[in-house]
Amino acid sequence: MDSQAKIVIVGGGIMGVSLLYHLALEGCSDVVLIEKGELTSGSTWHAAGQCPSLVGNYNLAKIHNYSNWLYPKLEELTGQYVSWHASGGIRLALTENDLDWFRFLKGIADNVGFRMEIIDPEKIKQINPFLHTDGVLAGAWTLDDGHADPSGLTNAMARGATNLGARIERHNRVTNITLKHSGAWEVTTEKGNITAETVVNAAGCYARQIAQMVGSDLPIVNMQHHYIVTGPVQEFVERDEEIPVIRDPRASAYIRQEQQSGLIGIYEHQAMTQAWEPDGFPPWISDSELFPDNLDRLMPWLGYAMERMPVLEDAGIKRIVNGAIAHSSDGSPLLGPAAGLKNFWLCCGSSFGIAQGGGCGKYLAQWMLYGDSEINMTGFDPRRFGSYADDEYMKAKGFQDYRLTYFTPLPGEELPAGRLSRMSPLHDKLTAQGCVHTETFGWERPKWFSLDGRTEEYGYQRNNVFDVVRDECFAVRERVGILDLTGFAKYEVTGPDAQSYLNNICANRMPKQTGGIVLAHILSERGRIGAEMTITRLADNHYYVLSAAGAEMRDLDYLSQGITENEKVEIHNVTDDRGVLVLAGPKSREVLAKITDEKLDNDSFRWLSGKEIRIGGVPTRALRVNYVGELGWELHPPMEHMGTIYDALWQAGQEFGIANFGLYAVNSLRIEKAYRGWGAELTNEVTMIDADMARFVKLKKERFVGKEATIRQKREERSLQLVYFEIEANDSDVRGSEPIFLREDCIGITTSGGYGHFVRKSLGFGYVPPSNSEPGTELSINLLGERCHATVLGEPVYDPTNIRLRA
Ligand SMILES: Cc1cc2nc3c(=O)[nH]c(=O)nc-3n(C[C@H](O)[C@H](O)[C@H](O)COP(=O)(O)OP(=O)(O)OC[C@H]3O[C@@H](n4cnc5c(N)ncnc54)[C@H](O)[C@@H]3O)c2cc1C
């Protein structure tokens, strides 16, 4: 075996092999893939091979779509037969919510470019005459998807990769991985050691064991999943055309034709089982393993599937497959850097690895080789989870994800598993006041307050919390509101080189005065947006850095991994040490003044400045910034004093009509101010110029990561421009991922939106070609199947000159 390679991939399932292939296609062939058995001998060989296009997430849809584009071509590209069946698929809608979801997905299909039609039961019957359409409202017919032989696909990509010079080592287990002094990885295998600059964990169900070799862990649970293959079905024998793969929420099942037989796979809701109990870890000797079947567990869903396609009932069962399937805690794959480790990447955690393998390999290869990928990878970045995702959490979440495979996701729906992992000290106090929490990075965060005991009726249309959120918004705009945002990621950056270091990694200039605050972005070498942070200079060589709750691990990596050997900088993650309370609204100064002796007038405490003040004797960091566009302060007391500070503010605020508010209201307030969101408008796909954020880039600085690319982009023709728009919506608002049209041409995609309660306008953001971005441009946007007129705006609809913030 070679003793050296640029990249070592551990695991020869479809995910690892696809990455190998796409790295080689990008010209990086000094890569060795190590597989302990035969290629595909983990989960891949026994998979049913379906490759659906219909997924609820725009970026995941791009991953699936690329696979479906690639797989039919693989045989021609590599000479390896892959048995691609272009059967298409039909997912059934049984409720109005299912149908609304299809309308939303149709927008994704139009944008991503796969064919999808919403068809009525009659048409479904024409396409699949064997299907009982009782209770079926419609079908989402996707014409470009199909199914293939998973081993064929993997071996084709393996052949393609080795033809391009990449290497594959079979029957060789990786037994350990250690970090050398040089920063390279030493990979120990049964057949010797190999040194690599970069290692990728693509070990499928073994991914946690590989992670543990390098001192980390992954939020993956390995489960058992069955499908059955029936005996020959006479009706299929007599037909020339293959039926599309049917996905039926009632049966929680996929149903398709397998040659002349039927194939039914069930995602049971109860008695779900971990593979390899008690801890879910496969033994190293497991190879092409199946588990004993348990048809009882599949009831009653298998019965429902038979009711949907009665022709399968009489065919008998010929074969049962019960294999291992990995589920991550949110159902999306883990693609990207492992938290806290340099040059250690993950390509695992996919529970639809056949459908996703092609796209995962392509976009991860781009990220590894060029620093970012052409699609938004935020939702796949493994650092979207932290250490709160312990065994109990990952099991609860993984099981929930499995069970919900054929549930329609409803906007805002709160799911029960894995909750209460991270809580602010105010959690119970706010719950007692009607707070409904939502979860981000383990944190329970206020979403809205139910003052009359109502519960949210989830759906795609505006619902029964619309008015409640409006009241919260008005409280902030007209009086004063208070919000617990403790989940913010918080870091301290200290040391003699702190300022120069931050200036080197951020596009904005660090504040020169103590107390100054800037909004700063970390860019890739290609000038694309990696991180967004609010940075306060607390003292010479002491900075307080805040970023999104969901970016805690990712931004910690950004901050710590850029430090060079000679730089004297220390980074401390202080997220759990301090709480955050937002006090905002025209009366906020008067409220705060009642409980602090600090001068709060504009000369003493200007907008975009921060200092340590005392509130009721408690030293608290106070920053005059917020994301809602009002006079206000963010207060960051030591975590243990959150209760005292909240009580003091609440008490002081009574005479001013203080109200709690939550993240639903924040979305409405920030969209009125045209504040962009990290992960939605600000992503690895775009630059600061695309996002109309050039004012936060200081090109006069001697250097910063991404400077050259930003300068280049200023000169070159660009393809994207962020626009802010008002839309004539009826009963639903932009959520992001809706298609934007110029007359009949789909020219762009929305990134986020919402209803601006104070301004009484439905608003949103989206990306379009720069030539269509002029204020006043008339566009239209598809909202749940309805084409709505939209107008590009030139400035925020609320307080465009920041008078309220400076008040
Ligand atoms: C019954 C069933 C049906 C399914 N049907 C579908 C479907 O229709 N469509 C779909 O998209 N998905 C389907 N899946 C899921 C799919 O099988 C998986 O998502 C996919 O195979 C995962 O691929 P992978 O490369 O991540 O993992 P694997 O295929 O498990 O590959 C990981 C590899 O790593 C190797 N390895 C582990 N540790 C080491 C080590 N220390 N040294 C060297 N090598 C190591 C293993 O031997 C293994 O070959 C199904 C799953 C099941 C159980």
The ligand as a Gaussian input file, in Angstrom:
#p B3LYP/6-31G(d) Opt

LIG

0 1
 C      -33.258000      -1.729000       3.435000
 C      -32.656000      -0.445000       2.987000
 C      -33.093000       0.161000       1.831000
 C      -32.544000       1.369000       1.421000
 N      -33.003000       1.945000       0.277000
 C      -32.502000       3.123000      -0.135000
 C      -32.974000       3.728000      -1.314000
 O      -33.849000       3.227000      -1.973000
 N      -32.442000       4.912000      -1.683000
 C      -31.485000       5.525000      -0.950000
 O      -31.051000       6.611000      -1.322000
 N      -31.009000       4.971000       0.179000
 C      -31.489000       3.771000       0.602000
 N      -31.027000       3.200000       1.755000
 C      -29.971000       3.890000       2.503000
 C      -28.600000       3.648000       1.883000
 O      -28.359000       2.280000       1.889000
 C      -27.510000       4.357000       2.665000
 O      -27.890000       5.689000       2.918000
 C      -26.202000       4.386000       1.920000
 O      -25.863000       3.117000       1.484000
 C      -25.098000       4.923000       2.795000
 O      -23.890000       4.871000       2.096000
 P      -22.512000       5.154000       2.812000
 O      -21.467000       5.192000       1.790000
 O      -22.666000       6.358000       3.685000
 O      -22.314000       3.946000       3.822000
 P      -21.884000       2.434000       3.560000
 O      -22.426000       1.890000       2.337000
 O      -22.190000       1.690000       4.806000
 O      -20.323000       2.542000       3.375000
 C      -19.427000       2.725000       4.438000
 C      -18.248000       1.833000       4.187000
 O      -17.224000       2.136000       5.127000
 C      -16.507000       0.934000       5.354000
 N      -15.750000       1.075000       6.605000
 C      -16.254000       1.320000       7.829000
 N      -15.256000       1.364000       8.727000
 C      -14.120000       1.175000       8.058000
 C      -12.759000       1.113000       8.454000
 N      -12.391000       1.246000       9.723000
 N      -11.826000       0.901000       7.502000
 C      -12.177000       0.771000       6.187000
 N      -13.464000       0.780000       5.777000
 C      -14.414000       1.008000       6.707000
 C      -17.626000      -0.096000       5.464000
 O      -17.143000      -1.398000       5.263000
 C      -18.581000       0.358000       4.378000
 O      -18.374000      -0.297000       3.171000
 C      -31.540000       1.983000       2.189000
 C      -31.104000       1.374000       3.357000
 C      -31.654000       0.182000       3.761000
 C      -31.211000      -0.422000       5.022000

